[in-house]
């Protein structure tokens, strides 16, 4: 029987059909990735399933008694601690605990504690803490008020609350948007272990490949289900496109162009590593330009001018804010066409390093040197707040390129898919992905030698992310990348740098090795926590408890033996009493048999009384030993 059934669902916005005859069935434990072009109605479908809005037609049926969890759109707020906020998300547990404190009726109190036991309420704090820890909150942070954290971190608390509920059906809409790569990898593992069903809207193809067993494609108001992860979905869509002869020539031309680029660099020993990185990116590309959008997408980074090495170097540099040092003693070098990804948890200094390279922060000590001709393009997600909502992309680009002709301004915007209509649309009316495209266009307006990309894909859909991978593979400058998208990192980077403990060091290995390293580090941290908690006093206490248990063992055996004897004698007494109550016994008139039965009943009662006395004495001695 299906957990969730959607039948002929229809929904309109301002008269425009968004869903038209959409149908889908999801079995218990099934995890489905929901994909579709921007504006297709993915988030609307989740809202319909959750009951936030009412469909115009069709039915949505959830199995009786099934529970549903989702991440609230608004970030939690208030003075409650993170751990209490997550625990309060379980409304049943909160209600039962309150009832247990206010009721005095023994029967009702027994029912409450029975239900608390059934929902495993006693382990709730530990489970909530483990989820918050996986999402990047240490023990100290979990005790702080929600109001102490920024919006992005508070959205992690909202995600933690949804996961903590452990529902039968989990609805997730872009769950990795506010996570760093470490938390995103943790979420992958959690979803893989999650026993319930899930519908996941995500542009993170790595998450979809790792966690879902089918893809639901929302297209032109209808839903179609494809078994497997996103890679399998791409393969099937590609085969369909090939069978219809819609893209063969374009694909061949693009791949030939990319291959010639790779071949050209293979001939240079000094560029072999970069060539391999581009070859890896080429292998990961879909077989067609677009697997979701109707119109193929492309980005086009301008080609930088030649630059003599070294492009940029740091010698014992420290950097931070005010008097607080964030990164210290950095001695690093970046050369043209390097592909570097920064790894490490949020708050460890990745964005600080990007600001240092972009000259947004000055070194506190040490020396940073670079070529005088070096041009840097810097993209950071927070720059969205710097856009003027009442102006158009043309207004922004014209201000950034004051000497450029109008055609050159439009051409730079067109490199990133901002056509004439979007270029003349107010920024406030653009989607998040279109704003990201504008920021990329602004960051690369001067044909930079070095691209600093700090979470460039947060609002890009899957096709746009693939377009970004293609563009970075063809870009002839250097790239420093900060991203939670493991697929993007694997496709683009040929060097991994770990930002940890106030410094930056090379990480030897790929993303699979990094994932294994994170798992091992978490295991070691848990073991260390247990060891640290095992103080001498606790060890002595544990030893004393063990000795007490050994000393009490004979008494426990005596009590248990007496209890077993009482049970046996009680059963025998009941049998004898039943025989004496049988009229047939007296109808036979056998006085001797009746006497023997009564004698045995008296003996059993005496033995039962002795056993009860022995049990009471053993229990009394045990109680005295416990109180000693």
NUTIGU-597661 format. One record per residue (C-alpha): x, y, z. Coordinates in nm, 2 decimals, padded with zeros to 4 digits. Layout:
N
{atom {X Y Z}}
...
***
This chain:
628
{atom {00.00 00.00 00.00}}
{atom {00.13 00.35 -00.09}}
{atom {00.22 00.59 00.18}}
{atom {00.14 00.89 -00.03}}
{atom {-00.09 00.89 -00.34}}
{atom {-00.13 01.20 -00.57}}
{atom {-00.42 01.16 -00.82}}
{atom {-00.49 01.39 -01.11}}
{atom {-00.37 01.70 -00.91}}
{atom {-00.43 02.04 -01.06}}
{atom {-00.34 02.38 -00.93}}
{atom {-00.35 02.73 -01.09}}
{atom {-00.18 03.06 -01.00}}
{atom {-00.35 03.37 -01.14}}
{atom {-00.53 03.15 -01.39}}
{atom {-00.20 02.99 -01.52}}
{atom {-00.20 02.61 -01.48}}
{atom {00.10 02.50 -01.27}}
{atom {-00.01 02.14 -01.21}}
{atom {-00.24 01.97 -01.46}}
{atom {-00.34 01.61 -01.40}}
{atom {-00.02 01.53 -01.19}}
{atom {-00.02 01.18 -01.04}}
{atom {00.24 01.00 -00.82}}
{atom {00.25 00.72 -00.57}}
{atom {00.52 00.68 -00.31}}
{atom {00.56 00.36 -00.10}}
{atom {00.69 00.35 00.26}}
{atom {01.06 00.40 00.28}}
{atom {01.09 00.53 -00.08}}
{atom {01.31 00.83 -00.14}}
{atom {01.22 01.04 -00.44}}
{atom {01.41 01.34 -00.59}}
{atom {01.18 01.60 -00.73}}
{atom {01.33 01.79 -01.03}}
{atom {01.20 02.03 -01.29}}
{atom {01.27 02.36 -01.45}}
{atom {01.26 02.68 -01.23}}
{atom {00.90 02.79 -01.19}}
{atom {00.76 02.44 -01.27}}
{atom {00.59 02.42 -00.93}}
{atom {00.82 02.19 -00.72}}
{atom {00.79 02.40 -00.40}}
{atom {00.42 02.45 -00.47}}
{atom {00.37 02.07 -00.49}}
{atom {00.54 02.03 -00.15}}
{atom {00.31 02.30 -00.01}}
{atom {00.01 02.11 -00.15}}
{atom {00.13 01.78 00.01}}
{atom {00.19 01.95 00.34}}
{atom {-00.16 02.10 00.33}}
{atom {-00.04 02.46 00.33}}
{atom {-00.26 02.53 00.02}}
{atom {-00.56 02.36 -00.13}}
{atom {-00.55 02.21 -00.48}}
{atom {-00.80 02.32 -00.75}}
{atom {-00.87 01.95 -00.84}}
{atom {-00.75 01.60 -00.77}}
{atom {-00.66 01.43 -00.45}}
{atom {-00.37 01.39 -00.21}}
{atom {-00.40 01.09 00.02}}
{atom {-00.16 01.01 00.31}}
{atom {-00.19 00.68 00.49}}
{atom {-00.38 00.68 00.81}}
{atom {-00.16 00.76 01.12}}
{atom {00.14 00.84 00.90}}
{atom {00.34 01.14 01.02}}
{atom {00.49 01.41 00.80}}
{atom {00.78 01.64 00.86}}
{atom {00.91 01.94 00.66}}
{atom {01.15 02.23 00.70}}
{atom {00.96 02.55 00.78}}
{atom {01.02 02.83 00.54}}
{atom {01.07 03.08 00.82}}
{atom {01.38 03.05 01.03}}
{atom {01.31 02.99 01.41}}
{atom {01.37 03.27 01.65}}
{atom {01.35 03.35 02.02}}
{atom {01.55 03.30 02.33}}
{atom {01.52 02.93 02.36}}
{atom {01.84 02.73 02.32}}
{atom {01.90 02.53 02.00}}
{atom {01.86 02.20 02.17}}
{atom {01.53 02.31 02.33}}
{atom {01.40 02.45 02.00}}
{atom {01.46 02.11 01.83}}
{atom {01.31 01.91 02.12}}
{atom {01.00 02.14 02.12}}
{atom {00.94 02.05 01.76}}
{atom {00.81 01.71 01.88}}
{atom {00.47 01.83 01.99}}
{atom {00.36 01.50 02.12}}
{atom {00.66 01.46 02.35}}
{atom {00.62 01.81 02.47}}
{atom {00.25 01.76 02.55}}
{atom {00.31 01.43 02.73}}
{atom {00.59 01.57 02.94}}
{atom {00.37 01.87 03.04}}
{atom {00.08 01.63 03.12}}
{atom {00.31 01.41 03.33}}
{atom {00.40 01.71 03.55}}
{atom {00.04 01.83 03.59}}
{atom {-00.16 01.51 03.64}}
{atom {-00.19 01.31 03.96}}
{atom {-00.43 01.03 03.85}}
{atom {-00.24 00.71 03.87}}
{atom {-00.41 00.54 03.57}}
{atom {-00.36 00.85 03.35}}
{atom {00.00 00.89 03.46}}
{atom {00.07 00.53 03.38}}
{atom {-00.07 00.57 03.03}}
{atom {00.14 00.88 02.98}}
{atom {00.47 00.71 03.08}}
{atom {00.38 00.41 02.86}}
{atom {00.34 00.64 02.56}}
{atom {00.66 00.83 02.65}}
{atom {00.84 00.49 02.65}}
{atom {00.68 00.39 02.32}}
{atom {00.81 00.71 02.14}}
{atom {01.16 00.67 02.30}}
{atom {01.13 01.01 02.47}}
{atom {01.42 00.94 02.71}}
{atom {01.67 00.94 02.43}}
{atom {01.53 01.25 02.26}}
{atom {01.79 01.49 02.39}}
{atom {02.08 01.27 02.27}}
{atom {01.92 01.22 01.93}}
{atom {01.86 01.60 01.89}}
{atom {02.22 01.68 02.00}}
{atom {02.36 01.43 01.75}}
{atom {02.16 01.59 01.46}}
{atom {02.27 01.94 01.56}}
{atom {02.63 01.82 01.59}}
{atom {02.61 01.68 01.24}}
{atom {02.48 02.01 01.11}}
{atom {02.78 02.20 01.26}}
{atom {02.67 02.30 01.61}}
{atom {02.91 02.19 01.89}}
{atom {02.80 02.13 02.25}}
{atom {02.85 02.49 02.35}}
{atom {02.65 02.63 02.06}}
{atom {02.36 02.39 02.13}}
{atom {02.30 02.56 02.46}}
{atom {02.30 02.92 02.32}}
{atom {01.98 03.10 02.22}}
{atom {01.85 03.08 01.86}}
{atom {01.86 03.46 01.84}}
{atom {02.24 03.45 01.87}}
{atom {02.27 03.30 01.52}}
{atom {02.24 03.44 01.17}}
{atom {01.95 03.34 00.93}}
{atom {02.15 03.07 00.75}}
{atom {02.25 02.90 01.08}}
{atom {01.89 02.93 01.21}}
{atom {01.77 02.75 00.90}}
{atom {02.00 02.47 00.99}}
{atom {01.81 02.45 01.32}}
{atom {01.48 02.43 01.12}}
{atom {01.63 02.14 00.92}}
{atom {01.75 01.97 01.25}}
{atom {01.39 01.99 01.38}}
{atom {01.25 01.82 01.08}}
{atom {01.51 01.54 01.09}}
{atom {01.46 01.50 01.46}}
{atom {01.09 01.42 01.42}}
{atom {01.19 01.11 01.22}}
{atom {00.85 01.11 01.03}}
{atom {00.71 00.85 00.80}}
{atom {00.73 01.11 00.51}}
{atom {00.99 01.39 00.50}}
{atom {00.96 01.68 00.27}}
{atom {01.29 01.87 00.20}}
{atom {01.32 02.18 -00.03}}
{atom {01.68 02.26 -00.11}}
{atom {01.81 02.12 00.22}}
{atom {02.18 02.19 00.14}}
{atom {02.14 02.56 00.06}}
{atom {02.26 02.67 00.40}}
{atom {02.51 02.40 00.47}}
{atom {02.88 02.37 00.42}}
{atom {03.02 02.07 00.24}}
{atom {03.09 01.89 00.57}}
{atom {02.73 01.93 00.69}}
{atom {02.60 01.84 00.34}}
{atom {02.80 01.51 00.35}}
{atom {02.66 01.44 00.69}}
{atom {02.31 01.50 00.56}}
{atom {02.37 01.26 00.28}}
{atom {02.47 00.99 00.53}}
{atom {02.16 01.06 00.75}}
{atom {01.92 01.04 00.46}}
{atom {02.08 00.71 00.35}}
{atom {02.01 00.56 00.69}}
{atom {01.67 00.72 00.72}}
{atom {01.40 00.45 00.72}}
{atom {01.11 00.67 00.62}}
{atom {01.00 00.80 00.28}}
{atom {01.12 01.14 00.15}}
{atom {01.05 01.38 -00.13}}
{atom {01.36 01.59 -00.19}}
{atom {01.37 01.90 -00.41}}
{atom {01.74 01.97 -00.47}}
{atom {01.98 02.11 -00.73}}
{atom {02.26 01.92 -00.57}}
{atom {02.30 01.62 -00.81}}
{atom {02.55 01.46 -00.57}}
{atom {02.28 01.45 -00.30}}
{atom {02.03 01.31 -00.55}}
{atom {02.26 01.04 -00.67}}
{atom {02.36 00.93 -00.32}}
{atom {02.02 00.94 -00.14}}
{atom {01.72 00.88 -00.37}}
{atom {01.60 00.57 -00.55}}
{atom {01.39 00.74 -00.81}}
{atom {01.35 01.08 -00.98}}
{atom {01.01 01.25 -01.02}}
{atom {01.03 01.50 -01.31}}
{atom {00.77 01.78 -01.30}}
{atom {00.72 01.90 -01.65}}
{atom {00.43 02.09 -01.81}}
{atom {00.22 02.02 -01.50}}
{atom {00.26 01.64 -01.50}}
{atom {00.48 01.41 -01.30}}
{atom {00.69 01.12 -01.45}}
{atom {00.89 00.87 -01.23}}
{atom {01.23 00.74 -01.34}}
{atom {01.40 00.47 -01.13}}
{atom {01.75 00.53 -01.00}}
{atom {01.93 00.85 -00.91}}
{atom {01.99 01.16 -01.10}}
{atom {02.27 01.01 -01.32}}
{atom {02.04 00.74 -01.43}}
{atom {01.77 01.00 -01.50}}
{atom {02.02 01.19 -01.72}}
{atom {02.11 00.87 -01.91}}
{atom {01.75 00.79 -01.98}}
{atom {01.67 01.14 -02.09}}
{atom {01.98 01.15 -02.31}}
{atom {01.88 00.83 -02.48}}
{atom {01.54 00.96 -02.54}}
{atom {01.68 01.28 -02.69}}
{atom {01.93 01.08 -02.91}}
{atom {01.65 00.86 -03.04}}
{atom {01.47 01.17 -03.16}}
{atom {01.78 01.31 -03.32}}
{atom {01.75 01.64 -03.14}}
{atom {02.10 01.70 -03.01}}
{atom {02.35 01.47 -03.17}}
{atom {02.52 01.74 -03.39}}
{atom {02.55 01.99 -03.11}}
{atom {02.68 01.74 -02.86}}
{atom {02.95 01.62 -03.11}}
{atom {03.06 01.97 -03.18}}
{atom {03.08 02.07 -02.82}}
{atom {03.27 01.76 -02.72}}
{atom {03.51 01.80 -03.01}}
{atom {03.58 02.16 -02.89}}
{atom {03.64 02.05 -02.53}}
{atom {03.85 01.75 -02.64}}
{atom {04.08 01.98 -02.85}}
{atom {04.13 02.20 -02.55}}
{atom {04.23 01.89 -02.34}}
{atom {04.46 01.76 -02.62}}
{atom {04.63 02.10 -02.65}}
{atom {04.73 02.10 -02.29}}
{atom {04.83 01.73 -02.28}}
{atom {05.12 01.82 -02.49}}
{atom {05.26 02.04 -02.22}}
{atom {05.42 01.86 -01.92}}
{atom {05.36 02.15 -01.69}}
{atom {04.99 02.15 -01.78}}
{atom {04.92 01.78 -01.75}}
{atom {04.74 01.81 -01.42}}
{atom {04.51 02.08 -01.55}}
{atom {04.44 01.88 -01.86}}
{atom {04.34 01.58 -01.64}}
{atom {04.10 01.80 -01.44}}
{atom {03.93 01.92 -01.76}}
{atom {03.91 01.56 -01.89}}
{atom {03.75 01.47 -01.56}}
{atom {03.50 01.75 -01.60}}
{atom {03.43 01.64 -01.96}}
{atom {03.36 01.29 -01.85}}
{atom {03.11 01.41 -01.59}}
{atom {02.90 01.63 -01.83}}
{atom {02.56 01.52 -01.93}}
{atom {02.52 01.38 -02.28}}
{atom {02.29 01.67 -02.38}}
{atom {02.30 02.04 -02.29}}
{atom {01.98 02.04 -02.09}}
{atom {01.81 01.76 -01.90}}
{atom {01.55 01.97 -01.73}}
{atom {01.52 02.31 -01.89}}
{atom {01.36 02.34 -02.23}}
{atom {01.63 02.59 -02.34}}
{atom {02.00 02.49 -02.31}}
{atom {02.20 02.70 -02.08}}
{atom {02.56 02.82 -02.11}}
{atom {02.80 03.04 -01.94}}
{atom {03.10 03.20 -02.11}}
{atom {03.40 03.33 -01.90}}
{atom {03.61 03.59 -02.09}}
{atom {03.96 03.47 -02.17}}
{atom {04.23 03.64 -01.96}}
{atom {04.54 03.78 -02.10}}
{atom {04.88 03.61 -02.04}}
{atom {05.04 03.66 -01.70}}
{atom {05.40 03.57 -01.59}}
{atom {05.44 03.34 -01.29}}
{atom {05.40 03.35 -01.00}}
{atom {05.05 03.49 -01.02}}
{atom {05.01 03.53 -00.64}}
{atom {05.21 03.41 -00.34}}
{atom {05.18 03.44 00.04}}
{atom {05.47 03.44 00.28}}
{atom {05.39 03.38 00.65}}
{atom {05.07 03.58 00.62}}
{atom {04.82 03.62 00.90}}
{atom {04.48 03.77 00.85}}
{atom {04.17 03.84 01.06}}
{atom {03.93 04.11 01.19}}
{atom {04.04 04.38 01.43}}
{atom {04.27 04.21 01.68}}
{atom {04.13 03.86 01.62}}
{atom {04.35 03.64 01.40}}
{atom {04.15 03.39 01.19}}
{atom {04.43 03.24 00.98}}
{atom {04.80 03.25 01.06}}
{atom {05.14 03.18 00.90}}
{atom {05.01 03.11 00.55}}
{atom {05.28 03.04 00.29}}
{atom {05.10 02.95 -00.03}}
{atom {05.11 03.00 -00.40}}
{atom {04.85 03.02 -00.67}}
{atom {04.94 03.00 -01.04}}
{atom {04.75 03.06 -01.36}}
{atom {04.50 02.78 -01.43}}
{atom {04.52 02.63 -01.08}}
{atom {04.19 02.47 -00.97}}
{atom {04.17 02.48 -00.59}}
{atom {03.88 02.40 -00.37}}
{atom {03.88 02.51 00.00}}
{atom {03.74 02.25 00.24}}
{atom {03.65 02.29 00.61}}
{atom {03.36 02.37 00.83}}
{atom {03.19 02.71 00.82}}
{atom {03.35 02.96 01.04}}
{atom {03.70 02.82 01.00}}
{atom {03.82 03.09 00.76}}
{atom {03.74 02.99 00.40}}
{atom {03.56 03.32 00.32}}
{atom {03.82 03.51 00.52}}
{atom {04.09 03.37 00.29}}
{atom {03.89 03.46 -00.02}}
{atom {03.86 03.82 00.11}}
{atom {04.23 03.83 00.17}}
{atom {04.31 03.72 -00.19}}
{atom {04.05 03.96 -00.32}}
{atom {04.21 04.24 -00.13}}
{atom {03.90 04.30 00.08}}
{atom {04.11 04.23 00.38}}
{atom {04.47 04.33 00.43}}
{atom {04.73 04.10 00.59}}
{atom {04.79 04.15 00.96}}
{atom {05.15 04.03 00.91}}
{atom {05.36 03.86 00.65}}
{atom {05.38 03.94 00.28}}
{atom {05.13 03.89 -00.01}}
{atom {05.27 03.96 -00.35}}
{atom {05.12 03.93 -00.70}}
{atom {05.17 04.03 -01.05}}
{atom {05.09 04.40 -01.12}}
{atom {04.86 04.29 -01.41}}
{atom {04.66 04.05 -01.20}}
{atom {04.29 04.09 -01.22}}
{atom {04.06 03.91 -00.98}}
{atom {03.69 03.83 -01.01}}
{atom {03.52 03.78 -00.68}}
{atom {03.18 03.62 -00.64}}
{atom {03.02 03.59 -00.29}}
{atom {02.66 03.50 -00.22}}
{atom {02.63 03.79 00.03}}
{atom {02.69 04.03 -00.26}}
{atom {02.32 03.98 -00.35}}
{atom {02.24 04.23 -00.07}}
{atom {02.45 04.49 -00.26}}
{atom {02.24 04.48 -00.57}}
{atom {02.00 04.77 -00.62}}
{atom {01.65 04.62 -00.65}}
{atom {01.50 04.90 -00.85}}
{atom {01.77 04.89 -01.11}}
{atom {01.81 04.65 -01.41}}
{atom {02.11 04.43 -01.48}}
{atom {02.20 04.68 -01.76}}
{atom {02.21 04.96 -01.50}}
{atom {02.45 04.75 -01.29}}
{atom {02.68 04.65 -01.57}}
{atom {02.69 05.00 -01.73}}
{atom {02.80 05.14 -01.39}}
{atom {03.06 04.86 -01.36}}
{atom {03.19 04.92 -01.72}}
{atom {03.16 05.30 -01.75}}
{atom {03.36 05.32 -02.07}}
{atom {03.19 05.02 -02.25}}
{atom {02.95 05.06 -02.54}}
{atom {02.59 04.95 -02.48}}
{atom {02.65 04.65 -02.70}}
{atom {02.94 04.54 -02.49}}
{atom {02.74 04.58 -02.17}}
{atom {02.46 04.36 -02.32}}
{atom {02.72 04.11 -02.45}}
{atom {02.87 04.06 -02.10}}
{atom {02.52 03.99 -01.96}}
{atom {02.44 03.76 -02.24}}
{atom {02.75 03.55 -02.15}}
{atom {02.56 03.43 -01.85}}
{atom {02.22 03.38 -02.00}}
{atom {02.07 03.72 -01.92}}
{atom {01.90 03.79 -02.25}}
{atom {01.74 04.11 -02.36}}
{atom {01.42 04.06 -02.15}}
{atom {01.61 03.96 -01.83}}
{atom {01.87 04.24 -01.88}}
{atom {01.59 04.50 -01.87}}
{atom {01.40 04.35 -01.58}}
{atom {01.42 04.51 -01.23}}
{atom {01.66 04.31 -01.01}}
{atom {01.39 04.28 -00.75}}
{atom {01.18 04.08 -00.99}}
{atom {01.47 03.84 -01.09}}
{atom {01.49 03.49 -00.94}}
{atom {01.77 03.39 -00.71}}
{atom {01.94 03.21 -01.00}}
{atom {01.92 03.51 -01.23}}
{atom {02.07 03.73 -00.95}}
{atom {02.35 03.48 -00.92}}
{atom {02.41 03.50 -01.30}}
{atom {02.42 03.88 -01.27}}
{atom {02.68 03.86 -00.99}}
{atom {02.89 03.62 -01.21}}
{atom {02.87 03.86 -01.50}}
{atom {02.98 04.15 -01.28}}
{atom {03.26 03.95 -01.13}}
{atom {03.41 03.86 -01.47}}
{atom {03.36 04.19 -01.65}}
{atom {03.73 04.26 -01.66}}
{atom {03.84 03.92 -01.79}}
{atom {04.00 03.82 -01.46}}
{atom {04.30 03.59 -01.43}}
{atom {04.17 03.45 -01.10}}
{atom {03.81 03.36 -01.01}}
{atom {03.72 03.35 -00.64}}
{atom {03.38 03.17 -00.62}}
{atom {03.23 03.15 -00.27}}
{atom {02.91 02.93 -00.29}}
{atom {02.83 03.02 -00.65}}
{atom {02.56 02.75 -00.70}}
{atom {02.33 02.83 -00.41}}
{atom {02.05 02.95 -00.64}}
{atom {02.15 02.78 -00.96}}
{atom {01.94 02.49 -01.09}}
{atom {02.10 02.16 -01.21}}
{atom {02.13 02.26 -01.57}}
{atom {02.29 02.60 -01.47}}
{atom {02.54 02.41 -01.24}}
{atom {02.64 02.19 -01.54}}
{atom {02.68 02.50 -01.75}}
{atom {02.90 02.65 -01.48}}
{atom {03.11 02.33 -01.48}}
{atom {03.15 02.35 -01.86}}
{atom {03.25 02.72 -01.84}}
{atom {03.51 02.66 -01.57}}
{atom {03.65 02.36 -01.76}}
{atom {03.71 02.59 -02.06}}
{atom {03.83 02.89 -01.85}}
{atom {04.20 02.95 -01.89}}
{atom {04.25 03.13 -01.57}}
{atom {04.28 03.01 -01.20}}
{atom {03.99 02.92 -00.98}}
{atom {03.96 02.91 -00.60}}
{atom {03.63 02.75 -00.51}}
{atom {03.43 02.74 -00.19}}
{atom {03.12 02.52 -00.23}}
{atom {02.90 02.27 -00.05}}
{atom {02.83 02.10 -00.38}}
{atom {03.06 01.79 -00.38}}
{atom {02.98 01.72 -00.75}}
{atom {03.10 02.07 -00.84}}
{atom {03.42 02.03 -00.64}}
{atom {03.49 01.69 -00.79}}
{atom {03.43 01.82 -01.14}}
{atom {03.63 02.14 -01.12}}
{atom {03.91 02.11 -00.86}}
{atom {04.24 01.94 -00.91}}
{atom {04.38 02.05 -00.57}}
{atom {04.21 02.04 -00.23}}
{atom {04.31 02.28 00.05}}
{atom {04.19 02.21 00.41}}
{atom {04.11 02.51 00.62}}
{atom {04.15 02.39 00.98}}
{atom {04.29 02.50 01.32}}
{atom {04.37 02.85 01.19}}
{atom {04.58 02.75 00.89}}
{atom {04.55 02.61 00.54}}
{atom {04.72 02.29 00.42}}
{atom {04.70 02.06 00.12}}
{atom {04.47 01.77 00.15}}
{atom {04.61 01.47 -00.03}}
{atom {04.33 01.27 -00.19}}
{atom {03.99 01.32 -00.36}}
{atom {03.64 01.39 -00.22}}
{atom {03.59 01.02 -00.14}}
{atom {03.91 01.03 00.07}}
{atom {03.79 01.35 00.23}}
{atom {03.45 01.20 00.32}}
{atom {03.63 00.90 00.47}}
{atom {03.85 01.14 00.67}}
{atom {03.55 01.32 00.81}}
{atom {03.39 01.00 00.92}}
{atom {03.71 00.88 01.09}}
{atom {03.75 01.22 01.26}}
{atom {03.40 01.21 01.39}}
{atom {03.45 00.86 01.52}}
{atom {03.77 00.96 01.70}}
{atom {03.60 01.27 01.84}}
{atom {03.32 01.06 01.99}}
{atom {03.57 00.82 02.14}}
{atom {03.77 01.11 02.29}}
{atom {03.46 01.26 02.44}}
{atom {03.38 00.94 02.61}}
{atom {03.73 00.90 02.73}}
{atom {03.74 01.26 02.86}}
{atom {03.41 01.21 03.04}}
{atom {03.56 00.91 03.22}}
{atom {03.71 01.10 03.51}}
{atom {03.89 00.92 03.80}}
{atom {03.59 00.98 04.02}}
{atom {03.36 00.83 03.76}}
{atom {03.60 00.53 03.72}}
{atom {03.60 00.48 04.10}}
{atom {03.22 00.51 04.10}}
{atom {03.19 00.25 03.82}}
{atom {03.43 00.02 04.00}}
{atom {03.24 00.05 04.33}}
{atom {02.91 -00.02 04.15}}
{atom {03.06 -00.34 04.00}}
{atom {03.19 -00.45 04.34}}
{atom {02.85 -00.39 04.49}}
{atom {02.68 -00.59 04.22}}
{atom {02.92 -00.88 04.28}}
{atom {02.86 -00.86 04.66}}
{atom {02.48 -00.85 04.61}}
{atom {02.48 -01.14 04.35}}
{atom {02.41 -01.42 04.61}}
{atom {02.12 -01.22 04.76}}
{atom {01.98 -01.16 04.41}}
{atom {02.00 -01.53 04.34}}
{atom {01.83 -01.62 04.66}}
{atom {01.55 -01.37 04.59}}
{atom {01.51 -01.49 04.23}}
{atom {01.50 -01.86 04.35}}
{atom {01.24 -01.78 04.61}}
{atom {01.03 -01.59 04.35}}
{atom {01.04 -01.89 04.11}}
{atom {00.94 -02.13 04.39}}
{atom {00.65 -01.90 04.49}}
{atom {00.53 -01.90 04.13}}
{atom {00.55 -02.28 04.10}}
{atom {00.37 -02.34 04.44}}
{atom {00.11 -02.08 04.35}}
{atom {00.03 -02.27 04.03}}
{atom {00.02 -02.60 04.21}}
{atom {-00.21 -02.46 04.48}}
{atom {-00.45 -02.33 04.21}}
{atom {-00.46 -02.67 04.05}}
{atom {-00.53 -02.85 04.38}}
{atom {-00.80 -02.60 04.47}}
{atom {-00.96 -02.65 04.13}}
{atom {-00.97 -03.03 04.20}}
{atom {-01.13 -02.99 04.54}}
{atom {-01.39 -02.76 04.38}}
{atom {-01.49 -03.03 04.13}}
{atom {-01.82 -03.20 04.24}}
{atom {-01.72 -03.53 04.06}}
{atom {-01.45 -03.58 04.33}}
{atom {-01.72 -03.61 04.60}}
{atom {-01.96 -03.81 04.39}}
{atom {-01.71 -04.09 04.38}}
{atom {-01.71 -04.10 04.76}}
{atom {-01.34 -04.18 04.79}}
{atom {-01.26 -04.03 05.14}}
{atom {-00.90 -04.13 05.12}}
{atom {-00.83 -03.94 04.80}}
{atom {-01.00 -03.63 04.94}}
{atom {-00.78 -03.65 05.25}}
{atom {-00.46 -03.69 05.05}}
{atom {-00.55 -03.39 04.84}}
{atom {-00.62 -03.17 05.14}}
{atom {-00.29 -03.29 05.30}}
{atom {-00.11 -03.19 04.99}}
{atom {-00.28 -02.85 04.98}}
{atom {-00.17 -02.78 05.34}}
{atom {00.18 -02.87 05.26}}
{atom {00.19 -02.65 04.95}}
{atom {00.05 -02.36 05.15}}
{atom {00.32 -02.40 05.41}}
{atom {00.59 -02.42 05.15}}
{atom {00.45 -02.11 04.97}}
{atom {00.45 -01.92 05.30}}
{atom {00.82 -02.02 05.36}}
{atom {00.92 -01.92 05.01}}
{atom {00.75 -01.58 05.05}}
{atom {00.93 -01.53 05.38}}
{atom {01.27 -01.62 05.21}}
{atom {01.19 -01.38 04.93}}
{atom {01.10 -01.09 05.17}}
{atom {01.42 -01.15 05.37}}
{atom {01.64 -01.15 05.06}}
{atom {01.47 -00.84 04.92}}
{atom {01.51 -00.66 05.25}}
{atom {01.88 -00.74 05.26}}
{atom {01.92 -00.62 04.90}}
{atom {01.74 -00.30 04.98}}
{atom {01.97 -00.24 05.29}}
{atom {02.28 -00.31 05.07}}
{atom {02.16 -00.05 04.81}}
{atom {02.11 00.21 05.08}}
{atom {02.44 00.15 05.24}}
***
